[in-house]
């Protein structure tokens, strides 16, 4: 599996830093991945849906740690690149 496209939409909120969409193998899109600024730095949160009991359940998520790490590393790299490019244009 290969991430063939990453689209980052930065936001100006305290914890939420960006919404991200990724395309896998040029044929499957996952939207609404969030870049979150947590207590230990940036991490990603997969798209989720609020349940009737108030809890959240992931709509799409990796099935193993290696895949999660691969997605997180790529998304955060692209997020940082977008921020660098935005800062150099100002």
C-alpha positions, 0 to 999 in steps of 0.5 A: 500500500502506498500513500499517493497523495496528501492534502493538508488544510491547516486551521488556526485552533488551539489543539486542532492544527489541520484536516488531512485527506490521503489517497491510497494507491491512487484509488481510495481516499480517507478524509478528515484525518486530524493533526492534533497538538497534544501534550507530547507533540503532534499526532494524527486522529483518524476520522470518527463518528459520534455515537448516541452515548457520546463516545467516538468510534473510528470510521476508518483506521489502520489495523496494525501499528506499522501502518499507523506509523507509516500514515502518521509519519507521512501526514506529519511530514506533509503538514510540516512542509505546508507550514514551511512553504506558507512561512516562506511566502509571507 
